[in-house]
Amino acid sequence: MRRPGQNPNRPTTESRRRAQRFGGWAEWAATLFLIAKGYRILERNYREGGGEIDLIVQRGRTVAFVEVKARPSAGAALLAIDDRKLAQIAKAARHWLSAAREPHALTLRFDAVLVAPGRLPRHMQNIAELPSFG
């Protein structure tokens, strides 16, 4: 319920809580979905270097930096991954790679898992070019 004088465009505390619960559930669902596809979870909610990555996963020699987006539809979830978000992920990926033992021996990519109510998660591989980390 909004109080008099409250900005009508600002989400209420309860709607923010619902969104956080939905986002947490989406990350859990994405994690299980990727494990079922044969990925090994290396990191969850990695925050370093001024950026954040929801999941870092590996299958074989491929490491994927995964953004999980939960929206009412998969299309809306994909549209929510903008250039600002990609830049944040790249910062964190650069930091993570600086600590990796053999980053040059890995194939790197940027993936997304899109989560919408009532549907299986949708895993999209290599949805954007990762900047050069050399």
N, C-alpha and C positions, 0 to 999 in steps of 0.2 A: 504494500500500500504506500502510495506517495504522500509525502507531507506537503502542506501548502508551501508554495515557493520553490519546491524542488524541481530541478531541471527535468522536463518530461522525456528528454532524449537520453538521460543517464540511466543505466540499468539499476534496478533495485537490488538491495543486498540479497534477497531471496533468489532473484533471477541469476545473479552472479554465482551463488552457491550451486544452483542447478547446473549451470554451465560448467563449473569446476567438477562436479560429480560426473557429468556426461563425458568431459574430457579425460578424467581419470579412468572411467570405464573404457573409453575408446583406446587409451594406451594399453590397458590390460588386454583387451580383445586383439589389438594389433600384435602385441607380444606373442600371445598364444598362436595366432594365425601364422606368424613368421616362423615360430618354432615348428609348427606342423608342416611347413614347407621346407624344413631342413636347415634353417638358419640358426646360428648360435648367437646368443645375445652377449655382446661384449660390454655394452654400457647402456644404462637407462637414465634419462634426464641428465645428460652430461652438460655441465655448465662451467665453462672456462674460457679465458681469452676474450671476454666480452660478448660471447655468443652462447647459444643453447641448441642441443640436439636431443630430440626425443628418444631415439634409439640408434645405437651403432651395432650393426649385425655383420656376421661373416658367414659365408658359405664357400668352401673351397678357398681360393686365393682372392675372392672378391669381398671387399668391405663396402657396405652401404651405410650412408648417413641418412637416416629415415626421419621424415617429418610425418607425424600423425595428426590428421585434421578430422575433426568431428563436426559435421554440419547436418542440416535436415536432408541434404542430398549430396551425392558424390561430386556432382558438378560444382555445387557451392563450396564444398571442401577444397577442391582443386583450385578454384578461383581465390581462395583465402591464402594461398602460398604465393606471396608477392616478392618483388625484388628485395625489399627490406628484410624479409624473413630469410631469403636465400643468402644475403650478406651475413646475417647473424650465424647461420649454420656454417658458412665458409670460415668465419673467424674461429668458431669452436673446433671445426674440423682441422684447421691449420694447427691449433694448439694440441689437439689429440695426436695428430700425425708427428708432431715434434717429439713426442714421447714414445712413439711406436718403435719397435725394435728394427723392423725391416719395411718401412713404408714404401720404398722403391720397388719392392717385390710384390706389391699388392695391386690389384685392379680396384680402382675407387669409383664410386658412383653415388648419385643423389637419388633416393627413392622417396616415395610417399605411400602411406597407407591411409586411404580415405574411408571414413566410417560414417554411416548413416543409419538411423534407427530402422530396425526391421530387415536389414540387409547384411549379407556377409561383408567383411572388410574387403576393400579393393586395393590390391598391391600394384602400384605403378612403378616400374623400374626405369632408372636413368631419365628422370623427367626434366632435368636441367643440366647444363654443363657446369661441372665444378671448375672453379678457377685453378690456374696452375699453382701448384704448391712448391715448385722447385726452388 
